[in-house]
Amino acid sequence: MPIHEYAAVTTGCPHCEAHFDVLQKLAETPLTQCPRCGAAVRRVICAPNVAAGNSHLLKEGHAEKHGFTQYRRASKGVYEKAYGKGPRYISDK
């Protein structure tokens, strides 16, 4: 079920003037009144919150286990190995 954001149309209580969230089914009709004060409210279109999975794939241990090496910039033209196989430093000099 998605979470819908609502806001007061004109004036209302601090709850609806500051926007509030309601967990509703898509098939439910949108709210027209604030549940606390009865003021007129409208649904606000906002960006969805998306929880992306597989964040563990970006961890150093996972990448190193699969044979990747990462270097981080230590100074201008010098890179230091963060993890993986290879030389400890790489330089463009």
C-alpha positions as CSV (number, residue, x, y, z in Angstrom):
1,M,0.0,0.0,0.0
2,P,1.4,3.4,-0.9
3,I,1.7,6.3,1.5
4,H,-0.1,9.4,0.2
5,E,0.8,12.9,1.3
6,Y,-2.0,15.5,2.0
7,A,-1.9,19.2,2.7
8,A,-4.5,21.9,3.7
9,V,-6.1,23.7,0.8
10,T,-6.3,27.0,2.7
11,T,-5.9,27.1,6.5
12,G,-6.3,24.4,9.0
13,C,-4.6,22.9,12.1
14,P,-0.8,22.6,12.4
15,H,-1.2,18.9,11.5
16,C,-2.6,19.5,8.0
17,E,-0.8,22.8,7.2
18,A,2.5,21.0,7.7
19,H,1.5,18.1,5.4
20,F,0.6,14.7,6.7
21,D,0.9,11.1,5.4
22,V,-1.8,8.5,5.1
23,L,-1.3,4.8,4.3
24,Q,-4.1,4.1,1.7
25,K,-4.9,1.6,-1.0
26,L,-4.8,2.9,-4.5
27,A,-8.5,2.0,-4.8
28,E,-9.5,4.1,-1.8
29,T,-10.9,7.6,-2.5
30,P,-8.6,10.5,-1.6
31,L,-9.3,12.3,1.6
32,T,-11.1,15.6,1.4
33,Q,-11.0,16.7,5.0
34,C,-8.3,16.7,7.7
35,P,-8.9,13.8,10.2
36,R,-8.1,16.1,13.1
37,C,-9.8,19.5,12.4
38,G,-12.0,18.8,9.3
39,A,-10.4,21.5,7.1
40,A,-10.3,20.9,3.4
41,V,-7.2,19.0,2.2
42,R,-5.8,17.8,-1.1
43,R,-3.4,15.0,-2.1
44,V,0.1,16.3,-2.9
45,I,2.1,14.7,-5.6
46,C,5.6,14.1,-4.3
47,A,8.6,11.9,-5.2
48,P,8.3,8.3,-4.2
49,N,10.6,6.8,-1.6
50,V,12.3,3.8,-3.2
51,A,14.4,1.3,-1.2
52,A,17.0,-0.1,-3.5
53,G,18.2,-3.5,-2.7
54,N,21.6,-5.0,-3.4
55,S,23.5,-2.3,-1.6
56,H,25.7,-5.1,-0.3
57,L,27.1,-5.5,-3.8
58,L,29.0,-2.2,-3.4
59,K,30.8,-3.2,-0.3
60,E,34.6,-3.7,-0.5
61,G,34.6,-7.3,0.6
62,H,32.1,-8.3,-2.1
63,A,34.0,-6.6,-4.9
64,E,37.3,-8.0,-3.8
65,K,35.9,-11.5,-3.5
66,H,35.0,-11.3,-7.2
67,G,38.4,-10.1,-8.3
68,F,38.0,-6.3,-8.5
69,T,40.6,-3.8,-7.4
70,Q,39.8,-0.2,-6.4
71,Y,42.2,2.6,-6.2
72,R,41.5,6.0,-4.5
73,R,43.3,9.2,-5.2
74,A,46.0,9.9,-2.6
75,S,47.4,13.1,-4.1
76,K,47.7,14.6,-7.6
77,G,48.7,11.8,-10.0
78,V,49.0,9.2,-7.2
79,Y,46.5,6.5,-6.4
80,E,46.5,4.2,-3.4
81,K,45.0,0.7,-3.4
82,A,41.8,0.5,-1.3
83,Y,41.3,-3.2,-1.8
84,G,42.0,-6.0,-4.3
85,K,45.2,-7.4,-5.9
86,G,47.9,-5.2,-7.4
87,P,50.5,-2.6,-6.5
88,R,49.9,-0.5,-3.4
89,Y,50.3,2.7,-5.3
90,I,49.9,3.8,-9.0
91,S,51.5,7.0,-10.2
92,D,51.3,8.7,-13.6
93,K,54.9,10.0,-13.2
